[in-house]
Amino acid sequence: MHLVVIGLGYVGLPVVLEAVQAGIQCVGLDNSSRIVNGLNAGTSHVDDISDEQVGKLLSLGFQATSEPSVLQNANVVVICVPTPLREDQSPDLGAVTSASQAIRDFLHPGMLVVLESTTYPGTTDGLVRGILEESGLIAGRDFNLAFSPERIDPGNPQYGLKNTPKVVGGFTPACTERAANFYSLFVDTVVRTRGTREAELAKLLENTYRHVNIALVNEMSIFCHELGIDLWDSIDAAATKPFGFTAFYPGPGVGGHCIPIDPNYLSYQVRSLGYQFRFVELAEEISNRMPGYVVRRVQDLLNEHSQSLKGAKVLLLGLTYKPNISDQRETPSRDVANLLIEKGALVTGFDPHVSHFDIDSGVLPLATNLEVALGECDIAILLQTHSAFDLDEIAHLAPMVFDTRGRMRHDNVERL
């Protein structure tokens, strides 16, 4: 077997890692020279994969390239390219289109093509199949085509690609079996769906479920504050029920590629049918206003201590969208920083995983010594709970703390 993985980011590189460790000959194809050169030099750009692991991949024969001609020798191709949103919030499938066109030019009988990039139902058997069949070969007859949604959870120490069930849906039953047999070589459990559209929807369903429930508790946090109710305590109490309840927690907004983006792919398709996906649209509205709500609460807290937000020294603790990783994609910390600066606050950030953080006005100043920064600020805002943070020490050193994650219980701390 000769595998080519297109897109060597947080989805594609774990596929490479597990496949190569299972003895599969693999080449990575990416149009970023920085990524290609870095990997070939033994340097990882993905949080969950170390330089040592990349070095092992190279020793086992892996190589990265930007040359599409490597596809001519492949009998399996996995597409793991980004699927962002355009400015008008519509799906941007440009990378999927480009990858499909590259494969088309080297498509040959017997090849298996799998799309892992998150998208709306119908992309695999519509857009991708249409481009591939421009070669004259027919999906399900001359080559196999399938969709298998990525389920990578950056920073998760318990579940990775190998031990997370892999959903697979093929264009035909034979395509499903071919793709399932491929993934079974390096994934413990493979779950088959009726087709590509069911597999595509499964991914969107997972993230829409989270999106809606996070928005629910975010909205509850707003009125619970007004009612004088400790929502965090109520969630802990409800979570003791052994059935019928899953705990979700409020925060400063949602980040990463999945939650802020993926449900919009489904909403886009529903709108094309003439309907509104009101749950998704409402959830997005609530999540988008959380950074502004955080800033308003901070302003109120300062006012209670006879201080103005304008000119106040504000320290943002944790800038990434998840704990213990360096990933800044769609992080709500950026919106919080921008809004604070607009109101005249003097904002500094601290994050042990971040060395550079862009904001609307340029680059956010980053403190290098947390103890000094805490002592110099007027208020600290806990935006992310990295394990490197000593929360007791933060409460002890900072004059005031606004905790958006509900982890701190000290006299000088107010929780979201």
The 8 nearest C-alpha neighbors of each residue, nearest first, counted from 0:
[[1, 23, 2, 24, 74, 75, 73, 25],
 [0, 2, 73, 24, 74, 25, 75, 23],
 [3, 1, 25, 75, 73, 76, 24, 26],
 [2, 4, 76, 26, 27, 25, 73, 5],
 [3, 5, 77, 27, 76, 28, 78, 6],
 [6, 4, 28, 78, 79, 29, 27, 77],
 [5, 7, 80, 79, 29, 11, 8, 28],
 [8, 6, 11, 12, 29, 5, 27, 9],
 [7, 9, 11, 10, 12, 6, 45, 79],
 [8, 10, 45, 11, 12, 13, 7, 151],
 [11, 9, 8, 12, 13, 79, 151, 149],
 [10, 12, 7, 14, 79, 8, 6, 13],
 [11, 13, 7, 15, 14, 8, 10, 9],
 [14, 12, 16, 15, 11, 10, 17, 160],
 [15, 13, 11, 12, 16, 17, 18, 10],
 [14, 16, 12, 18, 13, 17, 19, 11],
 [17, 15, 13, 14, 19, 18, 12, 20],
 [16, 18, 20, 14, 19, 15, 185, 21],
 [19, 17, 21, 15, 23, 20, 16, 14],
 [18, 20, 23, 22, 21, 16, 17, 15],
 [19, 21, 17, 22, 18, 16, 23, 56],
 [22, 20, 18, 19, 23, 185, 17, 184],
 [21, 23, 19, 20, 24, 18, 59, 17],
 [24, 22, 19, 18, 21, 25, 0, 1],
 [25, 23, 1, 2, 19, 0, 22, 60],
 [24, 26, 2, 61, 3, 1, 23, 19],
 [25, 27, 3, 62, 61, 63, 2, 4],
 [26, 28, 63, 4, 3, 5, 64, 62],
 [27, 29, 5, 64, 65, 63, 4, 6],
 [30, 28, 6, 65, 31, 5, 7, 64],
 [29, 31, 65, 32, 28, 35, 6, 64],
 [32, 30, 33, 34, 29, 35, 65, 36],
 [31, 33, 35, 34, 36, 30, 65, 29],
 [32, 34, 31, 36, 35, 37, 38, 30],
 [35, 33, 37, 31, 32, 36, 38, 44],
 [36, 34, 32, 63, 38, 37, 33, 64],
 [37, 35, 39, 33, 38, 34, 32, 40],
 [36, 38, 42, 40, 34, 35, 39, 33],
 [39, 37, 41, 42, 40, 35, 36, 43],
 [38, 40, 36, 41, 37, 63, 35, 62],
 [41, 39, 37, 38, 42, 36, 54, 35],
 [42, 40, 54, 38, 53, 39, 50, 37],
 [41, 43, 50, 37, 38, 40, 53, 44],
 [44, 42, 50, 45, 49, 38, 53, 48],
 [43, 45, 46, 42, 34, 37, 8, 48],
 [46, 44, 43, 48, 47, 9, 8, 49],
 [47, 45, 48, 324, 44, 325, 154, 153],
 [46, 48, 45, 154, 153, 49, 9, 324],
 [49, 47, 45, 46, 52, 43, 50, 53],
 [48, 50, 52, 51, 43, 53, 47, 46],
 [51, 49, 42, 53, 43, 52, 41, 54],
 [50, 52, 54, 49, 53, 55, 41, 48],
 [51, 53, 55, 49, 54, 50, 56, 48],
 [54, 52, 56, 50, 55, 41, 51, 57],
 [53, 55, 41, 51, 57, 52, 56, 50],
 [54, 56, 52, 58, 53, 57, 59, 51],
 [57, 55, 53, 59, 54, 61, 58, 52],
 [56, 58, 61, 54, 60, 59, 55, 62],
 [57, 59, 55, 56, 60, 54, 61, 53],
 [60, 58, 56, 57, 61, 55, 19, 20],
 [59, 61, 57, 58, 62, 56, 24, 25],
 [62, 60, 57, 56, 25, 26, 59, 63],
 [61, 63, 26, 39, 57, 27, 60, 64],
 [64, 62, 27, 35, 26, 28, 39, 38],
 [65, 63, 28, 66, 35, 27, 29, 62],
 [64, 66, 30, 29, 28, 67, 35, 32],
 [65, 67, 64, 68, 69, 28, 30, 29],
 [68, 66, 69, 70, 65, 101, 28, 102],
 [67, 69, 70, 66, 71, 105, 72, 101],
 [70, 68, 67, 71, 72, 66, 73, 26],
 [71, 69, 73, 68, 72, 67, 105, 102],
 [70, 72, 105, 69, 73, 68, 106, 107],
 [71, 73, 70, 69, 74, 1, 68, 105],
 [74, 72, 1, 70, 75, 2, 71, 3],
 [73, 75, 110, 1, 111, 2, 0, 72],
 [76, 74, 111, 2, 73, 110, 112, 1],
 [77, 75, 112, 3, 2, 4, 111, 113],
 [76, 78, 113, 4, 114, 112, 5, 79],
 [77, 79, 114, 5, 115, 80, 4, 113],
 [80, 78, 6, 116, 11, 115, 5, 10],
 [79, 81, 6, 116, 78, 94, 95, 5],
 [82, 80, 83, 116, 94, 79, 95, 6],
 [81, 83, 92, 91, 117, 116, 80, 84],
 [84, 82, 91, 81, 90, 85, 260, 92],
 [85, 83, 90, 88, 91, 89, 86, 260],
 [86, 84, 88, 87, 89, 91, 90, 83],
 [85, 87, 88, 84, 89, 91, 90, 83],
 [86, 88, 85, 89, 84, 90, 91, 267],
 [89, 87, 85, 84, 86, 90, 263, 267],
 [88, 90, 85, 84, 87, 267, 91, 264],
 [91, 89, 84, 264, 92, 85, 83, 88],
 [90, 92, 84, 83, 93, 85, 82, 89],
 [93, 91, 95, 94, 82, 90, 96, 83],
 [92, 94, 96, 95, 91, 97, 82, 98],
 [93, 95, 97, 96, 92, 80, 98, 81],
 [96, 94, 98, 92, 97, 93, 99, 80],
 [95, 97, 93, 99, 94, 98, 92, 100],
 [98, 96, 94, 100, 99, 95, 93, 101],
 [97, 99, 101, 95, 100, 96, 94, 102],
 [98, 100, 102, 96, 101, 97, 127, 103],
 [101, 99, 103, 97, 102, 98, 96, 130],
 [100, 102, 98, 99, 103, 104, 97, 67],
 [101, 103, 99, 105, 104, 100, 106, 98],
 [104, 102, 131, 106, 100, 105, 101, 134],
 [103, 105, 102, 101, 106, 100, 134, 131],
 [106, 104, 71, 102, 103, 70, 107, 101],
 [107, 105, 103, 102, 104, 110, 108, 134],
 [106, 108, 110, 105, 109, 142, 136, 141],
 [109, 107, 141, 142, 110, 106, 136, 140],
 [108, 110, 142, 141, 107, 111, 74, 143],
 [109, 111, 74, 142, 108, 75, 107, 143],
 [112, 110, 143, 75, 144, 142, 74, 76],
 [111, 113, 76, 144, 75, 77, 143, 145],
 [114, 112, 145, 77, 146, 144, 78, 76],
 [113, 115, 78, 146, 116, 77, 147, 145],
 [116, 114, 148, 147, 79, 149, 78, 146],
 [117, 115, 79, 114, 80, 118, 81, 82],
 [118, 116, 148, 115, 82, 261, 202, 199],
 [117, 119, 264, 116, 199, 120, 122, 82],
 [118, 120, 264, 265, 122, 121, 199, 268],
 [121, 119, 196, 199, 122, 200, 118, 197],
 [120, 122, 125, 124, 123, 196, 119, 195],
 [121, 123, 125, 126, 120, 124, 119, 127],
 [124, 122, 127, 125, 121, 126, 128, 146],
 [125, 123, 128, 121, 122, 127, 126, 170],
 [126, 124, 122, 121, 123, 128, 129, 127],
 [125, 127, 122, 129, 128, 123, 130, 124],
 [126, 128, 123, 130, 129, 125, 99, 131],
 [129, 127, 124, 131, 125, 130, 126, 132],
 [128, 130, 126, 132, 127, 131, 125, 133],
 [129, 131, 127, 133, 128, 132, 100, 99],
 [132, 130, 103, 128, 133, 129, 134, 127],
 [131, 133, 134, 136, 129, 135, 130, 137],
 [132, 134, 135, 131, 130, 129, 103, 136],
 [135, 133, 132, 136, 103, 131, 104, 106],
 [134, 136, 133, 132, 137, 131, 141, 103],
 [137, 135, 132, 134, 141, 138, 142, 108],
 [136, 138, 141, 140, 132, 139, 135, 142],
 [139, 137, 142, 140, 143, 141, 144, 136],
 [140, 138, 143, 142, 171, 141, 137, 174],
 [139, 141, 138, 137, 142, 143, 136, 108],
 [142, 140, 108, 137, 136, 138, 109, 139],
 [141, 143, 109, 110, 138, 108, 139, 140],
 [144, 142, 111, 174, 139, 138, 112, 110],
 [143, 145, 112, 170, 174, 111, 113, 169],
 [146, 144, 169, 113, 168, 170, 195, 174],
 [145, 147, 114, 113, 195, 168, 167, 115],
 [146, 148, 167, 115, 166, 114, 168, 149],
 [149, 147, 115, 202, 117, 150, 146, 166],
 [148, 150, 115, 151, 147, 10, 116, 117],
 [151, 149, 152, 148, 160, 163, 165, 202],
 [150, 152, 149, 153, 10, 160, 159, 9],
 [151, 153, 155, 150, 154, 159, 158, 160],
 [154, 152, 155, 151, 47, 46, 324, 9],
 [153, 155, 324, 156, 47, 323, 152, 46],
 [154, 156, 153, 157, 152, 158, 159, 47],
 [157, 155, 154, 158, 159, 153, 47, 152],
 [158, 156, 155, 159, 162, 154, 163, 152],
 [159, 157, 155, 163, 162, 156, 160, 152],
 [160, 158, 161, 162, 163, 151, 157, 152],
 [159, 161, 163, 162, 151, 186, 13, 158],
 [160, 162, 186, 159, 163, 187, 185, 17],
 [161, 163, 187, 160, 159, 158, 164, 186],
 [162, 164, 160, 161, 158, 159, 165, 188],
 [165, 163, 188, 189, 162, 166, 190, 187],
 [166, 164, 189, 190, 188, 163, 167, 147],
 [165, 167, 190, 147, 191, 189, 198, 148],
 [168, 166, 147, 191, 146, 190, 192, 198],
 [167, 169, 195, 194, 192, 198, 175, 146],
 [170, 168, 175, 145, 174, 194, 195, 171],
 [169, 171, 144, 145, 195, 194, 174, 124],
 [170, 172, 174, 169, 173, 139, 175, 194],
 [173, 171, 175, 174, 169, 176, 170, 194],
 [172, 174, 176, 171, 175, 177, 139, 169],
 [175, 173, 169, 143, 171, 177, 172, 176],
 [176, 174, 169, 172, 178, 168, 173, 177],
 [175, 177, 179, 173, 178, 174, 180, 172],
 [176, 178, 174, 180, 175, 179, 173, 181],
 [177, 179, 181, 175, 180, 176, 174, 182],
 [180, 178, 176, 182, 181, 177, 175, 183],
 [179, 181, 183, 177, 178, 182, 176, 184],
 [180, 182, 178, 179, 183, 184, 177, 185],
 [183, 181, 184, 179, 180, 186, 185, 178],
 [184, 182, 180, 186, 185, 181, 179, 189],
 [183, 185, 182, 181, 186, 21, 180, 18],
 [184, 186, 183, 182, 21, 17, 18, 161],
 [187, 185, 161, 183, 182, 188, 184, 162],
 [186, 188, 162, 161, 183, 185, 189, 164],
 [189, 187, 164, 186, 165, 190, 183, 162],
 [190, 188, 165, 164, 166, 179, 191, 183],
 [189, 191, 166, 165, 167, 164, 188, 192],
 [192, 190, 167, 168, 166, 189, 193, 175],
 [193, 191, 168, 194, 198, 167, 197, 190],
 [194, 192, 168, 197, 191, 195, 169, 172],
 [193, 195, 168, 169, 192, 197, 196, 170],
 [194, 196, 168, 169, 198, 146, 197, 170],
 [197, 195, 120, 199, 198, 194, 121, 200],
 [196, 198, 200, 199, 195, 194, 201, 192],
 [197, 199, 201, 195, 168, 196, 200, 192],
 [200, 198, 196, 120, 197, 201, 202, 195],
 [199, 201, 203, 197, 202, 198, 120, 204],
 [202, 200, 204, 198, 199, 203, 197, 205],
 [203, 201, 205, 204, 200, 199, 148, 206],
 [202, 204, 200, 206, 205, 201, 207, 262],
 [203, 205, 201, 207, 202, 206, 200, 208],
 [206, 204, 202, 208, 203, 207, 201, 209],
 [205, 207, 209, 208, 203, 204, 258, 210],
 [206, 208, 210, 204, 262, 209, 205, 203],
 [209, 207, 206, 205, 211, 210, 204, 212],
 [208, 210, 206, 212, 207, 211, 213, 205],
 [209, 211, 207, 213, 208, 212, 258, 206],
 [212, 210, 214, 282, 208, 209, 213, 207],
 [211, 213, 215, 209, 214, 210, 208, 216],
 [214, 212, 215, 210, 216, 211, 247, 209],
 [213, 215, 217, 282, 211, 212, 216, 286],
 [216, 214, 212, 213, 218, 217, 211, 219],
 [215, 217, 219, 249, 218, 213, 214, 220],
 [218, 216, 249, 214, 220, 219, 215, 213],
 [217, 219, 221, 220, 215, 216, 214, 285],
 [218, 220, 216, 221, 217, 222, 223, 215],
 [219, 221, 223, 217, 218, 222, 216, 224],
 [222, 220, 218, 219, 224, 223, 225, 217],
 [221, 223, 225, 224, 219, 220, 226, 218],
 [224, 222, 228, 226, 220, 225, 221, 219],
 [225, 223, 227, 222, 226, 221, 228, 220],
 [224, 226, 222, 223, 227, 221, 228, 220],
 [227, 225, 223, 224, 228, 222, 229, 221],
 [226, 228, 224, 225, 223, 229, 222, 230],
 [229, 227, 223, 226, 230, 224, 225, 233],
 [228, 230, 232, 231, 233, 227, 223, 224],
 [231, 229, 233, 232, 228, 234, 223, 220],
 [232, 230, 234, 233, 229, 235, 405, 248],
 [231, 233, 235, 230, 229, 234, 236, 228],
 [232, 234, 230, 236, 231, 235, 237, 229],
 [235, 233, 237, 231, 236, 232, 238, 230],
 [236, 234, 232, 238, 233, 237, 231, 239],
 [235, 237, 233, 234, 238, 239, 232, 240],
 [238, 236, 234, 239, 235, 240, 233, 244],
 [239, 237, 235, 240, 236, 246, 234, 244],
 [238, 240, 237, 236, 241, 235, 244, 242],
 [239, 241, 238, 242, 237, 244, 243, 236],
 [242, 240, 239, 243, 244, 238, 245, 237],
 [243, 241, 240, 244, 245, 239, 238, 237],
 [242, 244, 245, 241, 240, 238, 237, 246],
 [245, 243, 242, 246, 238, 240, 237, 241],
 [246, 244, 247, 238, 243, 242, 237, 240],
 [245, 247, 238, 244, 234, 248, 237, 235],
 [248, 246, 213, 245, 212, 216, 249, 234],
 [247, 249, 216, 213, 246, 250, 217, 231],
 [250, 248, 217, 216, 213, 220, 247, 404],
 [249, 251, 403, 252, 404, 217, 248, 415],
 [250, 252, 289, 290, 403, 331, 293, 382],
 [253, 251, 286, 331, 289, 250, 290, 287],
 [254, 252, 331, 259, 286, 258, 330, 251],
 [255, 253, 330, 329, 320, 331, 259, 328],
 [254, 256, 328, 329, 257, 320, 330, 258],
 [255, 257, 260, 328, 258, 259, 254, 329],
 [256, 258, 261, 260, 255, 259, 206, 254],
 [257, 259, 260, 210, 206, 261, 256, 253],
 [260, 258, 257, 254, 253, 261, 256, 255],
 [261, 259, 257, 263, 258, 262, 256, 84],
 [260, 262, 257, 263, 264, 258, 203, 259],
 [263, 261, 207, 265, 264, 260, 203, 266],
 [264, 262, 266, 261, 265, 260, 267, 88],
 [265, 263, 267, 119, 262, 261, 266, 90],
 [264, 266, 268, 262, 267, 263, 119, 269],
 [265, 267, 263, 269, 268, 264, 276, 270],
 [268, 266, 264, 270, 265, 269, 263, 271],
 [267, 269, 271, 265, 270, 266, 264, 119],
 [268, 270, 266, 272, 271, 267, 274, 265],
 [271, 269, 274, 273, 272, 267, 268, 275],
 [270, 272, 268, 269, 273, 267, 274, 266],
 [273, 271, 270, 269, 274, 268, 275, 267],
 [272, 274, 270, 271, 269, 275, 268, 276],
 [275, 273, 270, 272, 269, 276, 271, 277],
 [274, 276, 277, 270, 269, 273, 266, 280],
 [277, 275, 266, 278, 279, 280, 269, 274],
 [276, 278, 280, 275, 279, 281, 282, 266],
 [277, 279, 281, 280, 276, 282, 211, 283],
 [280, 278, 282, 281, 277, 276, 283, 262],
 [279, 281, 277, 283, 282, 278, 284, 276],
 [282, 280, 284, 278, 283, 279, 277, 285],
 [283, 281, 279, 214, 285, 211, 284, 280],
 [282, 284, 280, 286, 281, 285, 287, 279],
 [283, 285, 281, 287, 282, 286, 280, 288],
 [286, 284, 282, 288, 287, 283, 214, 281],
 [285, 287, 283, 252, 289, 288, 284, 214],
 [288, 286, 284, 285, 289, 283, 252, 290],
 [287, 289, 291, 285, 286, 290, 292, 284],
 [288, 290, 292, 252, 251, 291, 286, 287],
 [291, 289, 335, 293, 251, 292, 288, 334],
 [292, 290, 294, 289, 293, 288, 295, 335],
 [291, 293, 289, 295, 290, 294, 296, 288],
 [294, 292, 290, 296, 291, 295, 289, 297],
 [293, 295, 297, 291, 292, 296, 298, 290],
 [296, 294, 292, 298, 297, 293, 299, 291],
 [295, 297, 299, 293, 298, 294, 300, 292],
 [298, 296, 300, 294, 299, 295, 301, 293],
 [297, 299, 295, 301, 296, 300, 308, 294],
 [300, 298, 302, 296, 297, 301, 295, 303],
 [299, 301, 297, 303, 302, 298, 296, 304],
 [300, 302, 306, 304, 298, 303, 299, 307],
 [303, 301, 305, 299, 306, 304, 300, 307],
 [302, 304, 300, 301, 305, 299, 306, 298],
 [303, 305, 301, 302, 306, 300, 307, 299],
 [304, 306, 302, 303, 301, 307, 300, 299],
 [307, 305, 301, 302, 304, 308, 303, 311],
 [306, 308, 309, 302, 301, 311, 305, 310],
 [309, 307, 311, 298, 344, 310, 301, 306],
 [310, 308, 343, 344, 307, 311, 342, 345],
 [309, 311, 344, 343, 345, 308, 312, 307],
 [312, 310, 308, 344, 309, 345, 313, 377],
 [311, 313, 345, 376, 377, 346, 344, 310],
 [312, 314, 346, 378, 376, 379, 345, 311],
 [315, 313, 379, 347, 348, 346, 376, 380],
 [314, 316, 348, 380, 379, 349, 347, 381],
 [317, 315, 381, 349, 382, 380, 348, 350],
 [316, 318, 383, 350, 382, 319, 349, 315],
 [317, 319, 332, 350, 316, 383, 320, 382],
 [320, 318, 327, 321, 326, 330, 317, 325],
 [319, 321, 330, 254, 327, 255, 326, 318],
 [322, 320, 319, 324, 323, 383, 326, 154],
 [323, 321, 385, 384, 324, 383, 320, 319],
 [322, 324, 385, 154, 386, 321, 325, 352],
 [323, 325, 326, 322, 154, 46, 352, 321],
 [324, 326, 352, 353, 319, 327, 46, 323],
 [325, 327, 319, 324, 328, 320, 321, 255],
 [328, 326, 319, 330, 320, 329, 325, 318],
 [327, 329, 255, 330, 326, 256, 254, 320],
 [330, 328, 254, 255, 327, 331, 256, 320],
 [329, 331, 254, 320, 332, 327, 328, 319],
 [332, 330, 252, 334, 333, 254, 253, 251],
 [333, 331, 335, 330, 318, 334, 336, 382],
 [332, 334, 336, 331, 335, 330, 337, 358],
 [333, 335, 337, 331, 336, 332, 290, 338],
 [336, 334, 332, 290, 338, 333, 337, 339],
 [335, 337, 333, 339, 334, 338, 332, 340],
 [338, 336, 334, 340, 335, 339, 341, 333],
 [337, 339, 341, 335, 340, 336, 334, 342],
 [340, 338, 342, 336, 341, 344, 337, 335],
 [339, 341, 343, 344, 337, 342, 338, 336],
 [342, 340, 338, 339, 343, 337, 344, 336],
 [343, 341, 339, 340, 344, 309, 338, 308],
 [342, 344, 309, 340, 341, 310, 345, 339],
 [343, 345, 309, 310, 340, 311, 339, 308],
 [346, 344, 312, 311, 310, 313, 343, 340],
 [345, 347, 313, 344, 314, 312, 340, 348],
 [348, 346, 314, 364, 365, 315, 313, 363],
 [349, 347, 315, 365, 314, 366, 316, 364],
 [348, 350, 316, 366, 365, 315, 317, 351],
 [349, 351, 317, 353, 352, 318, 316, 348],
 [350, 352, 353, 349, 387, 354, 317, 385],
 [353, 351, 325, 350, 324, 354, 323, 319],
 [352, 354, 350, 355, 351, 325, 356, 318],
 [353, 355, 352, 356, 365, 350, 351, 349],
 [356, 354, 353, 357, 362, 363, 365, 364],
 [357, 355, 363, 362, 358, 354, 353, 318],
 [356, 358, 362, 361, 363, 355, 359, 333],
 [357, 359, 361, 362, 360, 363, 333, 337],
 [360, 358, 361, 337, 357, 362, 333, 336],
 [359, 361, 358, 362, 337, 357, 363, 340],
 [362, 360, 358, 359, 357, 363, 356, 364],
 [361, 363, 357, 358, 356, 364, 360, 355],
 [362, 364, 356, 357, 358, 365, 347, 361],
 [365, 363, 347, 348, 362, 366, 346, 356],
 [366, 364, 348, 349, 347, 363, 367, 354],
 [365, 367, 349, 368, 348, 372, 347, 369],
 [366, 368, 369, 365, 349, 372, 371, 351],
 [369, 367, 371, 370, 366, 372, 349, 373],
 [370, 368, 372, 371, 373, 367, 366, 349],
 [371, 369, 373, 372, 368, 374, 396, 393],
 [370, 372, 374, 369, 373, 368, 375, 366],
 [373, 371, 369, 375, 374, 370, 376, 368],
 [374, 372, 397, 370, 376, 371, 375, 396],
 [373, 375, 371, 372, 397, 396, 376, 370],
 [374, 376, 372, 373, 371, 377, 312, 397],
 [377, 375, 312, 378, 373, 313, 374, 314],
 [378, 376, 312, 313, 311, 398, 399, 375],
 [377, 379, 399, 313, 376, 400, 398, 314],
 [380, 378, 314, 400, 313, 315, 399, 401],
 [379, 381, 401, 315, 400, 316, 402, 382],
 [380, 382, 316, 402, 383, 403, 401, 315],
 [383, 381, 317, 316, 403, 380, 332, 318],
 [384, 382, 317, 381, 385, 322, 316, 318],
 [385, 383, 322, 386, 317, 388, 382, 381],
 [384, 386, 322, 323, 387, 388, 383, 317],
 [385, 387, 388, 384, 323, 322, 389, 390],
 [388, 386, 385, 389, 351, 323, 384, 390],
 [389, 387, 386, 385, 390, 384, 393, 392],
 [388, 390, 392, 391, 393, 387, 386, 394],
 [389, 391, 393, 392, 388, 394, 407, 406],
 [392, 390, 394, 393, 389, 395, 407, 409],
 [391, 393, 395, 389, 390, 394, 396, 388],
 [392, 394, 390, 396, 391, 395, 397, 389],
 [395, 393, 391, 392, 397, 396, 390, 409],
 [394, 396, 392, 393, 397, 391, 398, 390],
 [395, 397, 393, 394, 373, 374, 392, 398],
 [398, 396, 373, 399, 394, 374, 393, 395],
 [399, 397, 378, 377, 396, 411, 400, 374],
 [400, 398, 378, 411, 397, 412, 379, 377],
 [401, 399, 412, 379, 378, 380, 402, 411],
 [400, 402, 380, 413, 414, 412, 381, 379],
 [401, 403, 414, 381, 404, 405, 380, 415],
 [404, 402, 415, 250, 382, 405, 381, 414],
 [405, 403, 402, 406, 250, 382, 249, 383],
 [406, 404, 414, 402, 403, 407, 231, 415],
 [405, 407, 404, 408, 402, 384, 390, 414],
 [408, 406, 405, 409, 402, 390, 412, 414],
 [407, 409, 412, 406, 410, 413, 405, 414],
 [410, 408, 412, 411, 407, 394, 413, 391],
 [409, 411, 412, 408, 413, 394, 399, 400],
 [410, 412, 399, 409, 400, 413, 398, 394],
 [413, 411, 400, 409, 410, 401, 399, 414],
 [412, 414, 401, 402, 400, 415, 411, 410],
 [413, 415, 402, 405, 401, 403, 412, 404],
 [414, 403, 402, 405, 220, 413, 404, 401]]
